[in-house]
Amino acid sequence: MEQFFSTFSARTIWTPELIVVLAIISFLYFMITGPWRHKFPGSEPVKVSRKIYFHLGLICIYFGFGGPLYVLGHLMLSMHMLSMAIIYFMAPPLLLLGTPSWFFRWLGEFKVIRGIFVVLGIPIIGLVLFNAMISFYHLPQMFDRFLTNEGWHNAYQLAMLGAALMMWWHVIPRMKTKRELSDLKKMGYMFAGTVLITPACVLIIFAGEPLYETYTNPAVWAAAISYCLPAGADIPYEIFTTGEQTIALLTPLQDQQLGGVMMKVIQELIYSAAIGYIFALWMRSDKASTDKLDVELKEYEMVNRKSMTEA
């Protein structure tokens, strides 16, 4: 790790440009939920917990799209998979939990945005689109092509984040939709997500050889790492020799297997936590309904007994 910090500049490692962008988003969030809140119809005070969720989501975006983990992701597939797990499995639910519902209702007043919400309201689209996009991204030829083309890579990653938000929208709905899922359907929805993403992880984990030239071919790696460096900076070939990164402790194949396992385990933990939480809400709702029914039955029995006594 010492070699990593001595090879790359502080600007390369910490991505100050992204910090500035996220700081601006944070500023706008505090203004919208604070001094500007009265400008939004039906707005209510935002709980501190929601503000914390939103900013945890911003931190996830930072480590997914920048920072040390982003640079390490161009050296080791395991780190790339970790950053993807953070940005696509952790950030979306946190951002949705942190955004007040009245803000989405205000957005829905715009015709174009209202049309987007109509698409968001179809559960199958988000579920299939996100899992199809992340599987397509990890096809060997596409993966190498994306990592060696900064423009396409950034655009596709942002599109995947949008698809992830679409998927999580039906688990954490922030406004009423015509196709809102019941708690039981939400659990089935999340379980389907664990199944659909499995083939991509299996491809990576059980491949008998390294799949991606980005981590085995010096020429391809140089094209990928160049986008992490300031303009005109020299490519640090000294940390990439004979097809194996000297900064890594594992061979490319072992690192690839670790990356696949990390993504699948993190995804399973987050989805299982979501299913467990939804199940708890479902049981609580069911108990409340049962208790209400018991009270109504008791009141009915008391009225009947009183009527019989008076008779």
C-alpha positions in Angstrom: 0.0 0.0 0.0 2.9 2.3 0.6 3.9 1.9 -3.0 0.3 2.9 -4.1 0.5 6.3 -2.2 4.1 6.9 -3.4 3.2 6.1 -7.1 0.1 8.2 -7.4 -0.4 11.9 -6.6 -2.8 13.1 -4.0 -5.0 14.6 -6.7 -5.2 11.2 -8.4 -6.0 9.3 -5.2 -8.5 11.7 -3.5 -10.4 13.0 -6.6 -11.0 16.6 -5.3 -13.2 17.4 -8.3 -15.7 14.8 -7.1 -15.5 16.1 -3.6 -16.5 19.6 -4.8 -19.5 18.2 -6.8 -20.7 16.2 -3.8 -20.2 19.3 -1.5 -22.4 21.3 -3.8 -25.1 18.6 -3.8 -24.9 18.5 0.0 -25.3 22.4 0.2 -28.3 22.3 -2.1 -29.8 19.5 0.0 -29.5 21.5 3.2 -30.9 24.6 1.5 -33.9 22.7 0.1 -34.7 21.0 3.4 -34.0 24.1 5.4 -34.3 27.8 4.3 -35.9 27.0 0.9 -38.3 24.4 2.2 -41.3 26.8 2.3 -41.1 27.1 -1.5 -42.2 23.4 -1.9 -46.0 22.7 -1.5 -46.8 20.4 1.4 -43.2 20.3 2.7 -42.5 19.2 6.2 -39.4 19.3 8.4 -36.8 16.6 7.5 -35.7 14.3 10.3 -32.0 14.2 11.2 -32.0 10.5 10.4 -33.0 11.2 6.8 -30.2 13.8 6.5 -27.7 11.2 7.7 -29.0 8.6 5.3 -28.6 11.0 2.3 -25.1 12.0 3.2 -24.1 8.3 3.8 -25.4 7.8 0.2 -23.1 10.7 -1.0 -20.2 9.1 0.8 -21.0 5.8 -1.1 -21.0 7.7 -4.4 -17.6 9.2 -3.6 -16.0 5.8 -2.9 -17.8 4.3 -6.0 -16.8 7.0 -8.5 -13.6 8.4 -6.9 -11.2 8.3 -4.1 -8.5 5.6 -3.4 -10.9 2.8 -4.1 -11.6 4.0 -7.6 -7.9 4.0 -8.4 -7.3 0.7 -6.8 -10.2 -0.6 -8.9 -8.0 -0.1 -12.0 -5.3 -2.2 -10.4 -7.3 -5.0 -8.8 -10.7 -6.4 -9.9 -11.6 -7.1 -6.3 -11.4 -3.4 -5.5 -13.4 -2.5 -8.6 -16.1 -5.0 -7.5 -16.1 -3.6 -4.0 -16.6 0.0 -5.3 -19.4 -1.3 -7.5 -21.1 -3.0 -4.6 -20.9 0.2 -2.6 -22.3 2.5 -5.4 -25.1 0.2 -6.7 -26.2 -1.8 -3.6 -25.6 0.7 -0.8 -26.0 4.2 -2.3 -29.5 3.9 -3.9 -31.5 2.9 -0.8 -29.6 5.5 1.3 -30.3 8.3 -1.2 -34.0 7.4 -1.4 -34.4 7.1 2.4 -32.7 10.5 2.7 -34.8 12.4 0.2 -38.2 13.8 1.5 -41.3 12.6 -0.3 -42.5 16.1 -0.7 -39.5 16.8 -3.0 -40.6 14.0 -5.3 -44.2 15.3 -5.3 -42.9 18.7 -6.4 -40.8 17.1 -9.1 -43.9 15.2 -10.3 -45.6 18.6 -11.1 -43.3 18.9 -14.2 -44.7 17.1 -17.2 -41.4 15.5 -18.3 -40.6 14.3 -14.8 -44.2 13.0 -14.4 -43.6 10.8 -17.4 -40.4 9.4 -15.8 -42.4 8.6 -12.7 -44.9 6.7 -14.8 -42.0 4.5 -16.0 -40.6 4.2 -12.5 -44.0 2.9 -11.4 -43.6 -0.3 -13.4 -41.7 -2.7 -11.1 -40.4 -5.2 -13.7 -38.6 -2.4 -15.6 -36.2 -1.4 -12.8 -35.6 -5.0 -11.7 -34.8 -6.4 -15.2 -33.0 -3.2 -16.5 -30.5 -3.0 -13.6 -29.6 -6.7 -13.5 -29.3 -6.8 -17.3 -27.0 -3.7 -17.3 -24.7 -5.0 -14.6 -24.5 -8.4 -16.3 -23.7 -6.8 -19.7 -21.1 -4.6 -18.1 -19.2 -7.6 -16.8 -19.0 -9.4 -20.1 -15.2 -9.5 -20.8 -15.2 -7.6 -24.1 -17.6 -4.9 -22.8 -15.7 -4.5 -19.4 -12.4 -3.9 -21.1 -14.0 -1.5 -23.6 -15.7 0.5 -20.9 -12.6 0.8 -18.8 -10.5 2.0 -21.7 -13.1 4.7 -22.8 -13.6 7.2 -20.0 -16.7 8.9 -21.6 -18.6 5.6 -22.2 -17.5 4.3 -18.8 -18.8 7.3 -16.9 -22.1 7.5 -18.9 -22.8 3.8 -18.4 -22.0 3.9 -14.7 -24.4 6.8 -14.2 -27.0 4.9 -16.2 -26.5 1.9 -14.0 -27.0 4.1 -10.9 -30.2 5.4 -12.4 -31.4 1.8 -13.0 -30.4 0.8 -9.5 -32.5 3.7 -8.1 -35.4 2.5 -10.3 -35.1 -0.9 -8.8 -34.9 0.3 -5.2 -37.8 2.7 -5.8 -40.3 -0.2 -5.4 -38.8 -1.3 -2.2 -38.5 2.2 -0.7 -41.3 4.1 -2.5 -41.2 7.9 -1.8 -44.6 8.6 -3.2 -47.8 6.8 -4.1 -47.9 4.9 -7.4 -50.6 2.9 -9.1 -48.5 -0.3 -9.0 -47.2 0.0 -5.4 -46.1 -3.4 -4.2 -47.4 -5.0 -1.0 -44.9 -6.1 1.6 -45.1 -9.7 0.5 -44.4 -8.7 -3.1 -41.5 -6.5 -2.1 -39.8 -9.6 -0.5 -40.4 -11.6 -3.7 -39.1 -8.6 -5.7 -35.8 -8.5 -3.7 -35.4 -12.3 -3.9 -35.8 -12.1 -7.7 -33.0 -9.5 -7.7 -30.6 -11.9 -5.9 -31.4 -14.6 -8.5 -31.0 -12.3 -11.6 -27.6 -11.0 -10.5 -26.2 -14.5 -9.7 -25.1 -15.5 -13.3 -22.7 -12.4 -13.5 -21.1 -13.3 -10.2 -20.9 -17.0 -11.2 -19.1 -16.1 -14.4 -16.5 -14.2 -12.5 -16.0 -16.6 -9.6 -15.8 -19.9 -11.5 -13.9 -18.9 -14.6 -10.8 -21.0 -15.0 -8.7 -18.1 -16.2 -8.6 -14.3 -15.9 -11.4 -12.8 -18.0 -10.3 -9.2 -18.3 -7.3 -7.8 -20.2 -7.5 -4.7 -18.1 -5.7 -6.6 -15.3 -3.5 -8.9 -17.4 -2.5 -6.9 -20.6 -0.1 -4.0 -19.9 -1.2 -2.1 -23.0 -4.9 -2.4 -22.1 -4.2 -1.6 -18.4 -2.2 1.5 -19.4 -5.2 2.8 -21.4 -7.5 2.2 -18.4 -5.2 3.7 -15.7 -4.5 6.8 -17.9 -8.0 8.1 -17.1 -7.1 8.1 -13.4 -4.1 10.3 -13.9 -3.8 14.1 -14.5 -3.2 15.1 -18.2 0.4 14.5 -19.3 1.3 12.2 -16.3 3.5 9.2 -17.0 2.0 5.7 -16.8 3.5 4.0 -13.7 4.4 0.7 -15.5 6.6 -0.2 -12.5 3.5 -1.4 -10.6 2.4 -3.6 -13.5 4.8 -6.3 -14.5 4.5 -9.6 -16.4 0.7 -9.4 -16.3 0.4 -9.2 -12.5 0.1 -6.0 -10.4 3.0 -5.9 -8.0 0.8 -3.9 -5.6 -1.6 -6.9 -5.2 -1.0 -9.9 -3.0 -3.0 -12.2 -5.2 -2.7 -13.4 -8.8 -5.2 -12.0 -11.3 -7.3 -15.1 -11.2 -7.4 -15.2 -7.4 -8.2 -11.5 -7.3 -11.0 -12.1 -9.9 -12.5 -14.8 -7.8 -12.3 -12.7 -4.6 -14.0 -9.8 -6.5 -16.9 -12.0 -7.6 -17.3 -13.4 -4.1 -17.2 -9.9 -2.5 -19.9 -8.6 -4.8 -22.2 -11.5 -4.3 -21.7 -11.6 -0.5 -22.3 -7.8 -0.1 -25.4 -8.0 -2.4 -26.8 -10.9 -0.4 -26.3 -9.1 2.9 -27.9 -5.9 1.8 -30.9 -7.6 0.0 -31.3 -10.0 3.0 -31.4 -7.0 5.4 -34.0 -5.4 3.2 -36.1 -8.5 3.1 -35.8 -8.9 6.9 -36.9 -5.4 7.5 -39.9 -5.7 5.1 -40.8 -9.0 6.8 -40.7 -7.3 10.2 -43.0 -4.5 8.9 -45.3 -7.0 7.4 -45.6 -9.0 10.7 -46.1 -5.7 12.6 -48.9 -4.7 10.2 -50.5 -8.1 10.4 -50.4 -8.0 14.2 -51.9 -4.6 14.2 -54.7 -5.8 11.9 -55.3 -8.8 14.1 -55.4 -6.7 17.3 -57.8 -4.3 15.7 -60.1 -7.2 14.7 -59.9 -8.6 18.2 -61.0 -5.3 19.7 -63.9 -5.0 17.2 -65.0 -8.6 18.1 -64.9 -7.8 21.8 -66.9 -4.6 21.3 -69.4 -6.6 19.2 -69.7 -9.2 21.9 -70.2 -6.6 24.6 -73.0 -4.9 22.6 -74.7 -8.3 22.1 -74.5 -9.2 25.8 -75.9 -5.8 26.7 -78.8 -6.2 24.3 -79.5 -9.7 25.6 -79.5 -8.4 29.2 -81.8 -5.5 28.4 -84.1 -8.0 26.6 
